Amino acid sequence: MSTLLEAQGINKSFGAVVAADNINIRISSGERVSLVGSNGAGKTTFVNMITGYMKPDTGRITLAGHDITPLEPRLITRLGVARSFQIPQLYGDLSVLDNMLVANACHDHRLSFWLPARRPSAILRAETLLERFRLSEHRDRRVAELPGGVRKLLDIAMAMTGRPKLLLLDEPTSGVSADEKFPMMQTIMDALGHDADTTVLFVEHDMDIVERYANRVLAFYAGRVIADDVPAIALKTDDVRRYVTGEILQE
């Protein structure tokens, strides 16, 4: 598989706090990668540097061979990076369909006064994604009326309107009941299966979710990558058990 994302020698500090310590990562197209680590380990800082909301002190990040390190978030989005958030960024007074159309309009660089957001092709694209994410029944509901899990699915569906090469998911199952976590993650992965070339990086604290849905794990601690392997191996290393899952190891 071809390399989609590469981080080379990434360093980032906030005063005395080291948030990224010589990170070197290469991710191929189509991978499903989970970022794990305790709060403050450096996961979100890494995601923020990929999306341009934060710049590394030193190092370089490339997307499909393009150096995106100095670029602003909007330009990085146009190159094919999309993101959902732990707290969904939605328009509460609009319907589910209208939220999708707004997202599509934001991603469509051809949009002008002569190309309306509610054109038939945009509605078809929105409705196709709503069906994939099992949201069709909510099409005409106000977003403010939706339960939390449905809002999260909508946030991810909106991110997919731009057909991204790289999709970043920030704790997609957080705030969802234990009974809903696996069905929800299965819905997400089934929907993303229609875009097999889309690379997915997801931040997750539930190791059962990580084991089932990631084909690779990047474990962070104190700004460093302490494990990079398939889940069955990465999650069983001593450093991950000690610093991520909190197990007490026998000396």
Rosetta silent file (secondary structure, phi, psi, omega in degrees, C-alpha in Angstrom):
SEQUENCE: MSTLLEAQGINKSFGAVVAADNINIRISSGERVSLVGSNGAGKTTFVNMITGYMKPDTGRITLAGHDITPLEPRLITRLGVARSFQIPQLYGDLSVLDNMLVANACHDHRLSFWLPARRPSAILRAETLLERFRLSEHRDRRVAELPGGVRKLLDIAMAMTGRPKLLLLDEPTSGVSADEKFPMMQTIMDALGHDADTTVLFVEHDMDIVERYANRVLAFYAGRVIADDVPAIALKTDDVRRYVTGEILQE
SCORE:     score description
SCORE:     0.000 S_00000001
   1 L     0.000  148.135 -179.180    0.000    0.000    0.000 S_00000001
   2 L   -79.280  150.684  178.903    1.141    3.540   -0.695 S_00000001
   3 E   -74.544  127.591  176.398    2.080    5.899    2.122 S_00000001
   4 E   -99.160  -49.447 -175.248   -0.624    8.485    2.806 S_00000001
   5 E  -122.947  134.862  176.257    0.547   10.201    5.984 S_00000001
   6 E  -140.024  130.911  174.644    4.073   10.565    7.290 S_00000001
   7 E  -113.034  128.754 -175.945    5.384   12.384   10.361 S_00000001
   8 E  -125.952  113.986  174.855    9.136   12.904   10.520 S_00000001
   9 E    59.351   42.611 -176.126   10.928   14.095   13.647 S_00000001
  10 E   -80.355  126.889  176.310    7.899   15.857   15.128 S_00000001
  11 E  -131.197  141.130  178.122    8.527   17.740   18.364 S_00000001
  12 E  -153.405  128.046  178.312    6.168   20.007   20.310 S_00000001
  13 E  -130.119  149.378  172.461    6.486   21.502   23.783 S_00000001
  14 E  -120.105   92.668 -173.167    4.356   23.792   25.910 S_00000001
  15 L    64.622 -123.753 -179.615    6.862   25.286   28.309 S_00000001
  16 L   -85.504   -5.254 -177.731    8.274   22.390   30.305 S_00000001
  17 E   -91.196  122.060  178.678    5.591   19.986   29.062 S_00000001
  18 E   -93.160  113.737 -178.122    6.664   17.812   26.130 S_00000001
  19 E   -97.347  -21.305  175.869    3.612   16.948   24.026 S_00000001
  20 E  -146.245  123.825 -173.150    5.452   15.375   21.079 S_00000001
  21 E  -123.913   91.861  177.419    8.899   13.845   21.404 S_00000001
  22 E    52.501   57.949 -179.915   10.563   12.922   18.110 S_00000001
  23 E   -81.807  126.649  176.432    7.494   11.270   16.570 S_00000001
  24 E  -129.758  110.641 -174.794    8.185    9.294   13.391 S_00000001
  25 E  -138.258  139.552  173.336    5.134    7.584   11.898 S_00000001
  26 E  -127.899  126.337 -176.891    4.219    6.310    8.446 S_00000001
  27 E  -124.197  132.807 -176.170    0.598    5.360    7.679 S_00000001
  28 E   -92.624  160.042  177.222   -0.593    3.704    4.478 S_00000001
  29 L   -60.483  136.261  175.919   -3.782    4.283    2.511 S_00000001
  30 L    86.583   -3.597  179.948   -6.736    2.298    3.798 S_00000001
  31 L   -71.882  154.346  173.127   -5.361    1.560    7.274 S_00000001
  32 E  -117.607  100.433 -170.291   -7.576    1.646   10.370 S_00000001
  33 E  -113.785  129.510  176.619   -5.308    2.995   13.109 S_00000001
  34 E  -102.920  133.191  174.490   -6.234    3.596   16.741 S_00000001
  35 E   -98.850  120.223 -177.959   -4.404    6.180   18.839 S_00000001
  36 E  -123.824  158.720  179.913   -4.385    5.148   22.491 S_00000001
  37 L   153.543  158.903  179.115   -2.913    6.631   25.652 S_00000001
  38 L   -70.322  168.271  176.551   -3.889    8.283   28.901 S_00000001
  39 L   -58.959  133.053 -179.036   -5.056   11.904   29.029 S_00000001
  40 L    86.350    6.466 -176.982   -2.141   14.195   28.265 S_00000001
  41 L   -76.400  -20.948  179.307   -0.167   11.490   26.465 S_00000001
  42 L   119.396    1.183 -177.771    0.035   13.485   23.224 S_00000001
  43 H   -62.838  -52.255 -176.635   -2.732   11.945   21.078 S_00000001
  44 H   -67.147  -36.152  175.863   -4.770   15.109   20.595 S_00000001
  45 H   -59.806  -42.935  178.729   -1.653   17.203   20.026 S_00000001
  46 H   -62.170  -46.008  178.557   -0.661   14.834   17.229 S_00000001
  47 H   -62.353  -42.135 -179.923   -4.124   15.050   15.650 S_00000001
  48 H   -64.231  -31.600  177.568   -4.104   18.853   15.961 S_00000001
  49 H   -74.571  -34.727  176.187   -0.761   19.016   14.161 S_00000001
  50 H   -62.956  -41.346 -175.381   -2.050   16.831   11.321 S_00000001
  51 H   -85.642   -4.198  176.234   -5.050   19.125   10.846 S_00000001
  52 L    87.810    0.141  178.594   -3.021   22.333   11.076 S_00000001
  53 L   -74.842  -13.289  177.645   -4.636   23.681   14.243 S_00000001
  54 L  -144.369  142.084 -179.156   -1.253   23.397   15.906 S_00000001
  55 L  -107.025  138.111  175.264    2.228   23.599   14.393 S_00000001
  56 L   -67.521  152.703  174.483    5.158   21.411   15.464 S_00000001
  57 L   -69.110  -40.849  175.854    8.231   23.125   16.865 S_00000001
  58 E  -144.313  159.889  177.852   10.361   20.976   14.564 S_00000001
  59 E   108.277 -179.439 -171.676    9.707   18.229   12.065 S_00000001
  60 E  -144.469  138.509  175.705    7.614   17.656    8.973 S_00000001
  61 E  -122.047  128.604  179.298    4.198   16.167    8.170 S_00000001
  62 E  -121.623  146.403  176.347    3.340   15.057    4.654 S_00000001
  63 E  -123.813  114.906 -177.653    0.040   13.933    3.127 S_00000001
  64 L    50.516   39.895  176.896    0.334   11.903   -0.074 S_00000001
  65 L    87.211   -7.585  179.883    3.767   13.442   -0.569 S_00000001
  66 E   -93.305  130.959  176.853    2.635   17.049    0.027 S_00000001
  67 E   -74.477  110.423 -178.684    4.246   18.938    2.911 S_00000001
  68 L  -101.874    2.151 -175.285    1.272   20.125    4.974 S_00000001
  69 L   -52.872  -46.757 -176.350    3.304   21.309    7.976 S_00000001
  70 L   -87.470   -2.012 -171.132    2.982   25.061    7.256 S_00000001
  71 L   -79.855  152.024  174.939   -0.553   24.972    5.873 S_00000001
  72 L   -78.324  157.592 -176.759   -3.661   26.393    7.512 S_00000001
  73 H   -52.309  -40.714 -177.313   -6.499   24.002    8.452 S_00000001
  74 H   -61.835  -40.346 -179.767   -8.706   25.024    5.536 S_00000001
  75 H   -70.464  -35.307  177.571   -6.017   24.176    2.997 S_00000001
  76 H   -66.169  -38.788  175.843   -5.295   20.842    4.692 S_00000001
  77 H   -59.286  -42.915 -178.899   -9.010   20.030    4.501 S_00000001
  78 H   -65.074  -25.540  177.723   -8.966   20.721    0.782 S_00000001
  79 L   -80.497   -8.476  173.550   -6.114   18.236    0.378 S_00000001
  80 L   118.389   26.065  177.497   -8.304   15.503    1.848 S_00000001
  81 E  -111.638  128.525  178.085   -8.246   15.563    5.658 S_00000001
  82 E  -128.975  158.540 -173.998  -11.523   15.491    7.607 S_00000001
  83 E  -146.865  139.702  167.403  -12.230   15.298   11.320 S_00000001
  84 E  -109.395  164.211 -172.365  -15.049   14.555   13.717 S_00000001
  85 L  -119.775  156.968  176.912  -15.009   15.736   17.312 S_00000001
  86 L   -58.806  -41.112  171.713  -15.591   14.230   20.748 S_00000001
  87 L  -105.930  109.750 -173.668  -18.361   16.818   21.122 S_00000001
  88 L   -54.554  138.102  179.839  -20.096   16.940   17.722 S_00000001
  89 L   -98.712   91.078 -172.185  -19.952   20.283   15.906 S_00000001
  90 L  -127.072  166.773  176.888  -23.488   20.542   14.562 S_00000001
  91 L  -100.738   99.012 -170.622  -26.199   23.105   13.758 S_00000001
  92 L   -62.363  -31.056 -176.805  -28.850   22.323   16.366 S_00000001
  93 L   -86.318   -7.011  179.289  -31.694   24.323   14.821 S_00000001
  94 L   -96.868  161.769  176.543  -31.306   22.761   11.378 S_00000001
  95 E   -74.027  166.715  176.530  -32.530   19.379   10.209 S_00000001
  96 H   -58.520  -46.448  179.945  -30.222   16.406    9.775 S_00000001
  97 H   -61.593  -43.352 -179.154  -30.421   16.775    5.990 S_00000001
  98 H   -65.872  -34.728  173.728  -29.649   20.496    6.132 S_00000001
  99 H   -60.264  -42.735  178.088  -26.614   19.823    8.326 S_00000001
 100 H   -63.008  -40.233 -178.888  -25.377   17.425    5.652 S_00000001
 101 H   -68.810  -36.388  176.063  -25.982   19.996    2.916 S_00000001
 102 H   -63.603  -44.839  179.226  -24.098   22.684    4.851 S_00000001
 103 H   -62.024  -42.196  179.152  -21.154   20.305    5.270 S_00000001
 104 H   -62.701  -40.994  179.047  -21.255   19.417    1.583 S_00000001
 105 H   -63.403  -38.220  179.455  -21.294   23.084    0.637 S_00000001
 106 H   -65.923  -30.912 -178.846  -18.252   23.738    2.827 S_00000001
 107 H   -88.370  -16.306 -175.834  -16.360   20.944    1.076 S_00000001
 108 L   -89.226  104.993 -175.832  -17.463   21.853   -2.442 S_00000001
 109 L   -72.266  -10.180  178.944  -14.894   24.318   -3.774 S_00000001
 110 L   -86.655   -7.678 -173.212  -17.086   25.007   -6.821 S_00000001
 111 L   -58.670  135.176  177.420  -19.877   26.459   -4.686 S_00000001
 112 L  -150.747 -178.026  176.957  -20.994   29.926   -5.733 S_00000001
 113 L   -63.025  -19.865 -177.165  -24.141   32.007   -5.852 S_00000001
 114 L   -96.143    1.244 -179.770  -24.941   30.120   -9.064 S_00000001
 115 L  -128.362   89.610 -173.178  -24.556   26.661   -7.511 S_00000001
 116 L   -65.413  149.148 -179.912  -27.160   26.245   -4.728 S_00000001
 117 L   -66.286  -30.120 -177.069  -26.476   24.064   -1.711 S_00000001
 118 L   -93.974   29.234  177.535  -29.817   22.278   -2.129 S_00000001
 119 L   -69.864  155.486 -174.424  -29.197   21.142   -5.708 S_00000001
 120 H   -55.456  -40.599 -178.092  -30.332   17.589   -6.570 S_00000001
 121 H   -65.783  -36.398  178.760  -26.819   16.100   -6.758 S_00000001
 122 H   -69.194  -40.387  178.635  -25.952   17.431   -3.290 S_00000001
 123 H   -64.206  -40.940  178.654  -29.197   16.077   -1.824 S_00000001
 124 H   -62.313  -44.848  178.834  -28.519   12.674   -3.401 S_00000001
 125 H   -60.998  -44.487 -179.523  -24.990   12.597   -1.948 S_00000001
 126 H   -62.868  -45.090 -178.161  -26.322   13.583    1.485 S_00000001
 127 H   -67.707  -32.912  176.290  -29.085   10.991    1.423 S_00000001
 128 H   -63.759  -44.174  179.070  -26.653    8.277    0.329 S_00000001
 129 H   -68.448  -38.781  177.153  -24.415    8.991    3.306 S_00000001
 130 H   -60.553  -38.041  178.213  -27.376    9.166    5.681 S_00000001
 131 H   -67.037  -43.462 -179.437  -28.403    5.704    4.514 S_00000001
 132 H   -61.255  -37.692 -178.729  -24.884    4.317    4.988 S_00000001
 133 L   -91.830   11.781  177.150  -24.749    5.668    8.536 S_00000001
 134 L    57.720   43.696 -178.093  -28.289    4.430    9.252 S_00000001
 135 L  -115.458    3.784 -174.398  -29.556    7.971    9.733 S_00000001
 136 H   -57.401  -37.451 -177.989  -32.246    8.102    7.035 S_00000001
 137 H   -65.913  -18.215 -179.960  -35.085    7.901    9.553 S_00000001
 138 H   -97.920    6.417 -170.965  -33.787   11.101   11.169 S_00000001
 139 L   -45.097  -45.076 -172.367  -33.521   12.995    7.859 S_00000001
 140 L  -104.276    7.796  179.961  -36.035   15.732    8.705 S_00000001
 141 L   -82.696  147.664  172.778  -35.539   15.940   12.474 S_00000001
 142 E   -68.727  136.949 -177.756  -33.961   18.959   14.166 S_00000001
 143 H   -61.060  -33.905 -179.365  -30.492   18.050   15.355 S_00000001
 144 H   -60.983  -19.581 -177.813  -31.208   19.519   18.810 S_00000001
 145 H   -91.198   -5.249 -172.249  -33.781   16.749   19.312 S_00000001
 146 L   -84.876  147.517  172.710  -31.377   13.876   18.572 S_00000001
 147 L   -70.023  163.095 -172.884  -29.765   11.584   21.172 S_00000001
 148 H   -58.431  -42.204 -178.772  -26.006   11.781   21.639 S_00000001
 149 H   -63.522  -38.287  178.734  -25.106    8.660   19.686 S_00000001
 150 H   -68.145  -37.344  177.406  -27.060    9.794   16.637 S_00000001
 151 H   -62.484  -40.194  179.048  -25.349   13.192   16.762 S_00000001
 152 H   -63.213  -43.036  177.644  -21.959   11.490   16.731 S_00000001
 153 H   -62.108  -40.705  178.975  -22.905    9.453   13.672 S_00000001
 154 H   -63.746  -41.474  179.073  -24.143   12.603   11.940 S_00000001
 155 H   -57.974  -42.092 -179.836  -20.889   14.420   12.730 S_00000001
 156 H   -71.270  -40.723  177.210  -18.915   11.624   11.061 S_00000001
 157 H   -60.153  -39.753  177.529  -21.295   11.472    8.102 S_00000001
 158 H   -63.320  -39.028  178.571  -20.822   15.219    7.632 S_00000001
 159 H   -63.282  -29.354 -177.179  -17.043   14.753    7.644 S_00000001
 160 H   -81.421   -8.009 -179.398  -17.411   12.194    4.850 S_00000001
 161 H   -62.082  -26.380 -179.211  -19.218   14.595    2.488 S_00000001
 162 H   -87.671    6.794 -178.910  -15.822   15.795    1.268 S_00000001
 163 L    50.435   58.915 -174.084  -14.658   12.267    0.337 S_00000001
 164 L   -70.392  152.512  170.810  -11.539   12.574    2.515 S_00000001
 165 L   -79.895  -32.559 -177.995   -8.352   10.601    2.052 S_00000001
 166 E  -130.663  124.074  178.840   -7.780   10.743    5.819 S_00000001
 167 E  -115.622  125.928 -179.617  -10.536   10.729    8.441 S_00000001
 168 E  -108.515  123.153 -178.757   -9.714   11.549   12.066 S_00000001
 169 E  -114.554  122.860 -178.905  -12.226   10.443   14.710 S_00000001
 170 E   -97.535  101.511  178.709  -11.912   11.835   18.233 S_00000001
 171 L    48.726   65.287 -174.772  -13.292    9.246   20.675 S_00000001
 172 L   -62.463  -22.407 -178.655  -16.224    8.178   18.476 S_00000001
 173 L  -106.592    6.723  179.461  -17.821    6.035   21.215 S_00000001
 174 L   -68.402  143.925  179.451  -17.343    8.361   24.188 S_00000001
 175 L    77.093    4.365  179.398  -20.545    9.324   25.968 S_00000001
 176 L  -105.188  142.270 -177.932  -22.360    6.353   24.467 S_00000001
 177 L   -61.973  156.706 -178.800  -23.787    3.617   26.685 S_00000001
 178 H   -57.312  -36.819 -178.792  -21.942    0.307   26.938 S_00000001
 179 H   -70.221  -24.190 -176.239  -24.752   -1.444   25.065 S_00000001
 180 H   -93.662  -16.261 -171.356  -24.536    1.027   22.175 S_00000001
 181 H   -59.341  -53.140 -176.846  -20.753    1.181   21.722 S_00000001
 182 H   -67.240  -44.794  175.693  -20.222   -1.893   19.559 S_00000001
 183 H   -59.300  -38.102 -179.448  -23.320   -1.397   17.350 S_00000001
 184 H   -67.538  -46.147  179.786  -22.346    2.229   16.835 S_00000001
 185 H   -65.918  -34.214  176.865  -18.727    1.442   15.935 S_00000001
 186 H   -65.018  -40.384  176.841  -19.910   -1.323   13.632 S_00000001
 187 H   -60.088  -44.321  179.476  -22.181    1.167   11.883 S_00000001
 188 H   -60.909  -49.727 -176.856  -19.255    3.552   11.423 S_00000001
 189 H   -67.620  -36.253  175.628  -16.940    0.887   10.037 S_00000001
 190 H   -63.156  -43.069  179.242  -19.627   -0.535    7.754 S_00000001
 191 H   -63.945  -41.526 -179.292  -20.292    2.943    6.379 S_00000001
 192 H   -72.360  -18.585  177.689  -16.601    3.610    5.858 S_00000001
 193 L   -62.240  -20.611  176.641  -16.275    0.267    4.088 S_00000001
 194 L   -73.232  -15.920  178.525  -17.850    1.931    1.042 S_00000001
 195 L  -123.764   70.804 -171.094  -14.726    4.120    0.847 S_00000001
 196 L   -61.294  -24.255 -179.134  -12.046    1.466    1.303 S_00000001
 197 L   -81.415  -10.974  179.544   -9.225    3.858    0.368 S_00000001
 198 L   -72.014  122.813  177.141  -10.107    6.252    3.191 S_00000001
 199 E   -83.886  136.600 -176.640   -7.530    5.979    5.953 S_00000001
 200 E  -121.565  125.662  169.727   -9.005    6.212    9.450 S_00000001
 201 E  -113.603  122.258  179.293   -7.231    7.331   12.629 S_00000001
 202 E  -128.745  131.173  175.324   -9.399    7.118   15.707 S_00000001
 203 E   -81.501  128.872 -175.686   -8.627    8.131   19.278 S_00000001
 204 L  -151.216  140.270  177.803  -10.159    5.590   21.636 S_00000001
 205 L  -103.780  -14.712 -179.549   -9.977    4.650   25.337 S_00000001
 206 L   -87.092  108.070 -175.050  -12.044    1.459   25.140 S_00000001
 207 H   -67.645  -25.340  175.729   -9.533   -1.318   24.477 S_00000001
 208 H   -66.049  -40.119  175.724  -12.281   -3.749   23.432 S_00000001
 209 H   -63.832  -44.563 -179.539  -13.231   -1.348   20.639 S_00000001
 210 H   -59.610  -48.161 -178.043   -9.563   -0.967   19.686 S_00000001
 211 H   -60.655  -36.751 -175.103   -8.991   -4.716   19.535 S_00000001
 212 H   -82.509  -35.292 -168.218  -12.016   -5.320   17.340 S_00000001
 213 H  -113.580   -9.670  177.238  -11.859   -2.419   14.897 S_00000001
 214 L   -97.493  143.653  169.851   -8.222   -1.313   14.525 S_00000001
 215 L  -101.698    1.159  177.862   -5.708   -3.120   12.370 S_00000001
 216 E  -157.719  145.014  179.645   -2.907   -1.096   13.955 S_00000001
 217 E  -123.382  132.188  169.775   -2.339    0.636   17.291 S_00000001
 218 E  -112.194  113.400 -178.951   -0.205    3.691   18.030 S_00000001
 219 E  -101.788  130.521 -177.607    0.231    4.019   21.792 S_00000001
 220 E  -110.689  145.232  171.331    1.351    7.362   23.222 S_00000001
 221 E  -154.260  125.949  178.783    2.938    8.211   26.556 S_00000001
 222 L    51.911   39.601  176.718    4.550   11.537   27.545 S_00000001
 223 L    81.834   -0.643 -179.479    4.600   12.652   23.923 S_00000001
 224 E  -109.575  153.211  171.288    6.345    9.504   22.701 S_00000001
 225 E   -88.249  113.865 -175.554    5.084    6.560   20.674 S_00000001
 226 E  -100.749   -7.868  174.827    5.704    3.594   22.965 S_00000001
 227 E  -158.492  142.285  178.772    4.106    0.927   20.751 S_00000001
 228 E  -149.429   97.749 -175.500    3.246    0.613   17.077 S_00000001
 229 E  -167.719 -177.737  173.782    1.879   -2.754   15.991 S_00000001
 230 L   -65.262  153.795 -175.680   -1.247   -4.830   15.476 S_00000001
 231 H   -54.179  -41.035 -176.182   -3.567   -4.725   18.522 S_00000001
 232 H   -60.678  -26.826  179.494   -2.765   -8.257   19.676 S_00000001
 233 H   -97.348  -48.674 -174.389    0.890   -7.304   20.073 S_00000001
 234 H   -60.315  -42.148 -175.149    0.817   -3.568   20.886 S_00000001
 235 L   -75.010   -8.392 -179.889   -1.707   -3.854   23.717 S_00000001
 236 L  -105.725    1.426  176.935    0.303   -6.567   25.419 S_00000001
 237 L   -69.566  152.214 -177.847    3.648   -4.753   25.606 S_00000001
 238 H   -60.423  -40.172 -178.052    4.823   -3.902   29.113 S_00000001
 239 H   -65.056  -40.960  179.644    4.858   -0.155   28.424 S_00000001
 240 H   -68.585  -42.187  179.179    1.267   -0.141   27.161 S_00000001
 241 H   -63.780  -35.051 -177.927    0.057   -2.286   30.042 S_00000001
 242 H   -79.374  -46.164 -169.837    1.829   -0.013   32.519 S_00000001
 243 H  -101.404  -15.376 -176.986    1.116    3.446   31.044 S_00000001
 244 L  -111.786  -55.448 -177.491   -2.065    3.004   28.990 S_00000001
 245 L   -87.543  -10.705  173.477   -4.241    0.227   30.400 S_00000001
 246 L    74.727   24.058  178.631   -2.978    0.771   33.963 S_00000001
 247 L   -75.257  148.610  175.504   -2.144   -2.834   34.750 S_00000001
 248 L   -93.761  114.141 -176.541    0.089   -3.621   37.715 S_00000001
 249 L   -87.982  141.378  176.293    2.946   -5.719   36.401 S_00000001
 250 L   -78.759  128.877  179.166    4.625   -8.380   38.452 S_00000001
 251 L   -77.789    0.000    0.000    8.332   -7.732   38.857 S_00000001
